[in-house]
């Protein structure tokens, strides 16, 4: 399973450990992936099976959720 985790510390780091047997990528500001700018980098992860959003940045969580929802929903309808 391919898993994207936003955030790189605390809960995000623990989730990465728990799912280490899978293809896990953790992204965050420290890796150049701000959740507020998901439209700039999110396409790379649209083929992933699961997204854990552990990053927080005001409306960034809503932006991230909407980005993946819209793209996955569109893909499901095709």
C-alpha beads as a LAMMPS data file, in Angstrom:
LAMMPS data file: protein, C-alpha beads

78 atoms
77 bonds

1 atom types
1 bond types

-500.0 500.0 xlo xhi
-500.0 500.0 ylo yhi
-500.0 500.0 zlo zhi

Masses

1 110.0

Atoms # bond

1 1 1 0.000 0.000 0.000
2 1 1 1.230 3.524 -0.830
3 1 1 0.726 5.967 2.048
4 1 1 1.276 9.719 2.177
5 1 1 1.689 11.341 5.578
6 1 1 1.669 15.113 5.923
7 1 1 3.849 16.255 8.757
8 1 1 7.228 14.860 9.678
9 1 1 7.300 14.961 13.492
10 1 1 5.306 13.710 16.481
11 1 1 2.174 11.806 15.344
12 1 1 3.300 11.788 11.712
13 1 1 6.635 10.207 12.647
14 1 1 4.917 7.565 14.775
15 1 1 2.489 6.688 11.948
16 1 1 5.435 6.346 9.560
17 1 1 6.988 3.840 11.978
18 1 1 3.750 1.853 12.331
19 1 1 3.321 1.595 8.557
20 1 1 7.004 1.117 7.740
21 1 1 6.218 -2.167 5.980
22 1 1 4.430 -0.171 3.291
23 1 1 5.556 2.440 0.782
24 1 1 5.370 5.487 3.099
25 1 1 6.308 9.054 2.215
26 1 1 6.213 11.844 4.807
27 1 1 6.018 15.417 3.566
28 1 1 5.875 18.772 5.273
29 1 1 7.343 22.245 5.207
30 1 1 10.735 20.756 6.063
31 1 1 10.601 18.758 2.807
32 1 1 9.299 21.700 0.763
33 1 1 5.664 20.526 0.737
34 1 1 3.385 23.100 2.386
35 1 1 -0.198 21.776 2.687
36 1 1 -1.480 25.223 1.689
37 1 1 0.239 24.733 -1.684
38 1 1 -0.842 21.132 -2.332
39 1 1 -1.776 22.040 -5.912
40 1 1 1.926 22.561 -6.576
41 1 1 3.046 19.121 -5.382
42 1 1 -0.006 16.920 -4.793
43 1 1 -0.246 15.410 -8.258
44 1 1 2.804 13.281 -7.499
45 1 1 0.772 11.500 -4.792
46 1 1 -2.623 11.032 -6.477
47 1 1 -1.835 7.365 -7.103
48 1 1 -1.398 6.765 -3.359
49 1 1 -3.945 4.646 -1.518
50 1 1 -4.125 6.564 1.746
51 1 1 -3.374 10.037 3.085
52 1 1 -2.866 10.788 6.761
53 1 1 -2.981 14.533 7.330
54 1 1 -1.025 15.331 10.482
55 1 1 0.140 18.788 9.392
56 1 1 -1.738 21.837 10.594
57 1 1 -1.891 25.244 8.981
58 1 1 -5.229 27.018 9.360
59 1 1 -7.313 26.229 6.289
60 1 1 -4.463 24.138 4.870
61 1 1 -6.087 20.963 6.153
62 1 1 -9.299 21.753 4.273
63 1 1 -7.347 22.647 1.130
64 1 1 -5.456 19.348 1.307
65 1 1 -8.569 17.272 1.940
66 1 1 -10.471 18.981 -0.872
67 1 1 -7.564 18.507 -3.292
68 1 1 -7.399 14.743 -2.774
69 1 1 -11.177 14.343 -2.588
70 1 1 -11.766 16.202 -5.852
71 1 1 -9.043 14.309 -7.705
72 1 1 -9.880 10.867 -6.322
73 1 1 -13.617 11.409 -6.887
74 1 1 -12.948 12.492 -10.471
75 1 1 -10.756 9.414 -11.001
76 1 1 -13.448 7.135 -9.557
77 1 1 -16.034 8.451 -12.029
78 1 1 -13.786 7.814 -15.075

Bonds

1 1 1 2
2 1 2 3
3 1 3 4
4 1 4 5
5 1 5 6
6 1 6 7
7 1 7 8
8 1 8 9
9 1 9 10
10 1 10 11
11 1 11 12
12 1 12 13
13 1 13 14
14 1 14 15
15 1 15 16
16 1 16 17
17 1 17 18
18 1 18 19
19 1 19 20
20 1 20 21
21 1 21 22
22 1 22 23
23 1 23 24
24 1 24 25
25 1 25 26
26 1 26 27
27 1 27 28
28 1 28 29
29 1 29 30
30 1 30 31
31 1 31 32
32 1 32 33
33 1 33 34
34 1 34 35
35 1 35 36
36 1 36 37
37 1 37 38
38 1 38 39
39 1 39 40
40 1 40 41
41 1 41 42
42 1 42 43
43 1 43 44
44 1 44 45
45 1 45 46
46 1 46 47
47 1 47 48
48 1 48 49
49 1 49 50
50 1 50 51
51 1 51 52
52 1 52 53
53 1 53 54
54 1 54 55
55 1 55 56
56 1 56 57
57 1 57 58
58 1 58 59
59 1 59 60
60 1 60 61
61 1 61 62
62 1 62 63
63 1 63 64
64 1 64 65
65 1 65 66
66 1 66 67
67 1 67 68
68 1 68 69
69 1 69 70
70 1 70 71
71 1 71 72
72 1 72 73
73 1 73 74
74 1 74 75
75 1 75 76
76 1 76 77
77 1 77 78
